[in-house]
Amino acid sequence: MQLTTVLKLRHNRADGKYYIHSQNDLYQVDQWIKFLLPGGWALIFLWHAWASFFSLVGTWVLAPVTWVEEYWGWGRGNDEALERQRALKVKEWKWLDADGRSGSEVVRESELKGKLIG
């Protein structure tokens, strides 16, 4: 039986480590379907095989589009923003936590929690 765990991490700037903020455990579809429909794992297996087949066919059929985007410049829409980011000094970079919040937001929240607990 397989179990997928989703962790939300918080960065502690004091020691530079990430700590678990919350945890969510998820069973794989082919595992919980056994409880709903005996033999349902076969349907899930066929669905995965079907999706894999069409992924491979799509990759093969659309390979020319990828080639054109890479070699003729269609995929360069974000170059200007990327160059602007590279030109910034390190102090001006915007660092985000693992869940998309800025470092100052994380520090403020942890300080508030510390005041409430202490």
GIQUIUR-V32075 format. One line per field, one symbol per residue. ss: DSSP state (H for helix, E for strand, L for the rest). phi: phi as a letter, one per 40 degrees, with the letter a starting at -180 (. if undefined). burial: # if it has 24 or more other ideal C-beta (glycine too) atoms within 12 Angstrom, else .. Layout:
ss->???
phi->???
burial->???
//
This chain:
ss->LLEEEEEEEEEELLLLEEEEEEEEEEELHHHHHHHHLLLHHHHHHHHHHHHHHHHHHHHHHLHHHHHHHHHLLLLLLLHHHHHHHHHLLHHHLLLELLLLLEHHHHHHHHHHHHHHHL
phi->.bbbbbbbbbccccbgbbbccabbcbccdcccccccadgcdcccccccccccdcccccccccdcccccccbbgccbcbcccccccccccdcccbcbcdcgccdccccdcccccccccc
burial->.........##.....................................................................................#........#...#........
//
